[in-house]
Amino acid sequence: MTDDRTVLLIVHIEREEATKVAATFANDLTAEGLSVRVFDTDAAQLQGAGLDTASGVEVVPAGHSASEGCELAVVFGGDGTLLRGAELCRGTGTPVLGVNLGHVGFLAEVDVEDVHEVVRRVVARSWTVEERLTIDVQVAVSGEIVAKTWALNEASVEKASRERMVDLVVEIDGRPVSRWGGDGVVCATPTGSTAYNFSAGGPIVWPEVHALLMVPISAHALFARPLVVSPDSTLAIEVVGAQSSAVLWCDGRRTADLPFGARVEVVRGDEPVRLARLHTAPFADRLVRKFDLPVQGWRGAADQRRSR
């Protein structure tokens, strides 16, 4: 009944719990007739955790081609592992479903105790797909493009030396806005607004809002406020201090050095990330649950109270 259905597993293999849960999950899927694809770098540990490779399991090299032809990629880990999954599935159309074994796990759809429900929903194809805005990033030095990359959460320009501030000029749509000396600047998506952007003091933006965010990090300036701009804007950061050098980080995974004079441009990405969703809970509920926000005393509108 489930011919030609393949699910890719992406596992934080250094976490023993993730390996055990992923092995059980894979066995449950193959028992239902689905095929499971695992990385060759993970296969031995998954087998040691109980993965049955007798049938329905395909071992493939880790890389972008691993997700091709898969109807779903299921990630076992925290947000960092899910970001890895988004990178591996980029350009293939394969949606990513996160099973959280981390701390906050904001990108994950379900927590580990719900994994049996995930099996049932995957077998039944009972999920929806949500496309999340990404950013494309390029670096130019002396007018020459030296790096191109992308991010789901954020691109951050950070000082390269702990003992020195980095001096930056920021630009929106071809016009200079301000100059900051500090630890750097974060350019984030709405998805990334609960990540580094949040830690830097930026606003939380609902995922369905299309916008780009720019937030200074520990800036020494009269005007150093978070900026929220159109998703069609171009954000640029130039390293201008004569003693300044910086590093570009995208989702904490891809990096590039930024010498004096380097220019970073950030625009809306051409390729969204596709996240699989099992639940339709409002983002406000996810926010309260993930951050354990205090909501005691809330009664809601009168019509909500009557419907209880």
C-alpha positions in Angstrom: 0.0 0.0 0.0 3.0 2.3 0.4 5.1 1.5 -2.7 7.7 4.0 -3.7 7.4 6.0 -0.5 10.8 7.1 1.0 11.6 9.1 4.1 15.0 10.5 4.8 16.3 10.4 8.4 18.6 13.2 9.6 19.9 12.4 13.1 22.0 14.2 15.7 24.1 11.1 16.0 26.1 12.3 18.9 22.9 12.2 21.0 22.3 8.7 22.3 18.5 9.4 22.7 18.2 10.8 19.2 19.9 7.7 17.8 17.6 5.3 19.7 14.4 7.2 18.9 15.4 7.5 15.2 16.1 3.7 15.0 12.7 2.8 16.5 11.0 5.3 14.2 12.7 3.8 11.2 11.7 0.3 12.2 8.1 1.4 12.6 8.0 3.0 9.2 9.5 0.0 7.4 7.0 -2.2 9.2 4.3 -0.2 7.5 5.9 -0.7 4.1 7.7 2.7 3.7 11.4 2.9 2.7 13.8 4.7 5.0 17.0 6.4 3.8 19.9 7.0 6.2 23.4 8.4 5.8 26.4 6.1 5.6 28.0 8.1 8.4 25.1 7.3 10.7 24.3 3.7 9.7 26.5 1.8 12.1 25.3 3.8 15.2 21.7 3.5 14.2 22.2 -0.3 13.8 23.8 -0.4 17.2 20.7 1.4 18.5 18.4 -1.3 17.0 17.8 -0.3 13.4 16.8 -3.3 11.4 18.5 -3.0 7.9 17.2 -6.3 6.6 14.6 -4.6 4.4 13.3 -1.2 3.6 16.5 0.7 4.6 18.7 2.5 2.1 22.2 3.7 3.1 23.3 6.7 1.1 26.2 9.2 1.2 25.5 12.3 3.2 24.9 15.2 0.8 22.3 17.3 -1.0 21.4 14.4 -3.4 20.3 12.3 -0.4 16.9 14.0 -0.2 16.1 13.7 -3.8 13.0 11.5 -4.4 12.0 11.6 -0.7 8.5 12.6 0.3 9.7 13.8 3.7 12.9 14.4 5.7 12.5 13.7 9.5 15.0 15.4 11.7 15.9 14.0 15.2 17.7 16.7 17.3 17.4 20.4 18.1 17.2 23.4 15.9 20.8 23.1 14.8 20.0 19.6 13.3 16.9 21.0 11.6 19.0 23.7 10.0 21.3 21.0 8.7 18.2 19.2 7.3 17.0 22.4 5.6 20.5 22.7 4.0 20.5 19.1 2.8 16.9 19.4 1.4 17.4 22.8 -0.3 16.5 22.8 -3.9 14.8 19.3 -3.9 11.4 20.3 -2.7 11.5 17.8 0.2 9.8 19.2 3.3 11.5 18.9 6.7 9.8 17.7 9.8 11.5 18.2 13.2 11.3 15.9 16.2 12.8 18.0 19.1 15.4 16.5 21.4 17.0 19.9 22.1 16.3 22.6 24.6 13.9 25.1 23.0 13.6 23.5 19.6 11.6 26.3 18.1 11.7 25.0 14.5 10.7 21.5 15.5 7.1 20.4 15.0 6.8 17.8 17.8 8.6 16.8 20.9 10.2 13.3 21.3 7.4 11.9 23.4 5.0 12.3 20.5 7.1 10.2 18.1 4.6 7.4 17.8 2.0 9.9 16.6 4.5 11.1 14.0 4.8 7.6 12.7 1.0 7.4 12.3 0.8 10.8 10.6 3.6 10.1 8.2 2.1 6.7 7.2 -1.2 8.5 6.6 0.4 11.4 4.8 -1.4 13.6 7.3 0.7 16.8 7.2 0.8 20.2 5.6 3.7 22.1 4.2 4.6 25.7 5.2 7.0 27.7 3.1 9.4 29.9 5.1 11.1 32.9 3.8 14.9 32.7 3.4 17.7 35.2 2.6 20.4 35.1 0.0 23.7 36.6 1.0 26.7 37.7 -1.1 30.1 39.1 0.0 32.1 41.6 -2.2 35.7 42.7 -1.6 37.1 45.5 -3.8 34.1 45.2 -6.0 34.6 41.5 -6.6 32.0 38.9 -5.4 34.0 36.4 -3.2 31.2 34.4 -1.6 27.5 33.6 -2.1 25.4 31.8 0.5 22.0 31.7 2.1 20.2 31.4 5.5 16.9 30.4 7.0 17.3 32.1 10.3 19.9 34.8 10.0 23.1 36.2 8.5 25.3 37.8 11.2 28.3 40.0 10.7 30.4 39.7 13.8 33.7 41.1 15.0 36.7 38.8 14.3 38.7 39.8 17.3 37.3 39.7 20.8 39.4 42.7 22.0 38.2 45.0 19.2 34.9 46.4 18.1 33.9 46.2 14.5 33.0 49.4 12.7 30.1 49.1 10.3 28.0 51.2 8.0 24.5 49.8 7.3 22.5 50.6 4.2 18.9 49.9 3.2 17.9 50.0 -0.5 21.0 51.8 -1.6 20.9 54.5 1.0 23.1 54.7 4.1 21.2 54.6 7.4 23.7 54.6 10.3 27.2 53.7 11.4 27.8 51.4 14.3 30.8 50.4 16.4 30.1 47.2 18.4 30.0 43.5 18.2 28.2 43.3 14.8 24.8 43.2 13.3 22.2 40.4 12.6 20.0 40.3 9.5 17.2 37.9 10.2 14.1 36.4 8.7 10.7 36.1 10.6 11.7 32.4 11.2 15.0 33.6 12.7 13.3 36.2 14.8 13.2 33.8 17.8 16.9 32.8 17.4 19.9 35.1 17.4 17.7 38.1 16.6 15.8 37.5 19.8 19.0 37.3 21.9 20.2 40.5 20.3 17.1 42.4 21.4 15.2 42.3 18.1 11.4 41.9 17.7 9.6 38.6 17.4 7.9 38.5 14.0 5.1 36.0 13.2 6.2 33.6 10.4 3.4 34.6 8.0 4.7 38.2 8.0 7.1 38.7 5.1 9.8 41.1 6.3 13.5 41.4 6.8 15.1 42.4 10.1 18.3 44.2 10.9 19.5 44.3 14.6 22.7 45.7 15.9 24.7 43.7 18.4 26.0 45.7 21.5 26.3 48.8 19.3 27.9 52.0 20.6 25.7 54.6 18.8 23.0 57.1 19.4 20.8 55.3 16.9 21.0 51.6 17.3 17.5 50.3 17.1 16.2 47.1 15.4 14.9 47.8 11.9 12.0 45.9 10.2 11.9 46.4 6.4 10.2 45.2 3.3 11.0 41.7 2.1 11.9 43.2 -1.2 14.5 45.5 0.3 18.2 45.1 0.0 20.2 45.2 3.2 23.9 46.0 3.1 26.7 46.1 5.7 30.1 47.5 5.0 33.2 47.0 7.2 34.6 50.5 7.3 36.9 50.8 10.4 40.5 50.8 9.3 41.3 48.4 12.2 38.2 46.4 11.7 37.8 42.8 10.5 34.7 40.7 10.8 33.2 37.3 10.1 30.0 36.4 8.3 28.0 33.6 9.8 24.8 32.2 8.1 22.7 30.0 10.4 25.8 29.3 12.4 26.8 26.8 9.7 28.3 28.7 6.7 31.0 31.4 7.2 33.2 33.9 5.3 35.9 36.2 6.4 35.2 40.0 6.0 38.3 42.2 5.8 38.3 46.0 5.9 36.3 47.2 3.0 34.1 44.1 2.6 30.5 44.5 1.7 27.7 42.1 2.6 24.4 42.3 0.7 21.2 40.5 2.0 18.1 40.0 0.0 15.0 37.8 0.1 16.0 34.3 -1.0 14.8 32.7 -4.2 14.4 29.3 -2.6 12.1 29.0 0.5 12.5 26.3 3.1 9.6 23.8 3.2 8.6 22.8 6.8 6.2 19.9 7.4 3.5 20.7 9.9 1.3 18.2 11.9 -0.5 20.8 13.9 -2.4 24.0 13.2 -1.9 25.7 16.6 -1.5 29.5 16.5 2.1 30.8 16.6 1.2 32.6 19.9 0.6 29.2 21.5 3.9 27.9 20.2 5.6 31.0 21.5 4.1 30.6 25.0 5.0 26.9 25.1 8.5 27.1 23.8 9.5 30.0 26.0 7.4 29.0 29.0 5.8 32.5 29.0 3.6 33.5 32.0 -0.1 33.7 30.9 -1.8 33.1 34.2 -4.9 35.2 34.7 -5.8 35.3 31.0 -9.6 34.8 30.5 -10.0 35.6 26.8 -12.8 37.4 25.1 -16.4 37.0 26.3 -17.4 34.8 23.4 -14.4 32.5 24.1 -15.5 32.1 27.7 -19.0 31.2 26.7 -17.8 28.5 24.3 -15.8 26.7 27.0 
